[in-house]
Amino acid sequence: MSNNHNSTYDDVELVQPQKEYTAQERAALITHKLAMGAEMSTAEIAKRTGTTASAASYLISKISRVTPVYHDDGKWKMLDE
């Protein structure tokens, strides 16, 4: 995918089925989406990564330990700075 592509992340087909992603790949996908300005609920993270809500909650808790991600009004967001 070229850098000048005007498509949003949601338009991009995943390279491999979600169930085959490793934990590190799931973390990278969600971190990238949040860094691009997405706001996601835990349920949306679970759907995007093909995991349970419990696994998605665990994943985002680990992401939030090392990135400026926070939970506000039912959505996970990344600080702009």
Secondary structure, DSSP 4 states (H G I P E B T S, - for coil): --TT----GGGSPPSS-GGG--HHHHHHHHHHHHHTT--B-HHHHHHHHT--HHHHHHHHHHHHHHS-EEEETTEEEE---
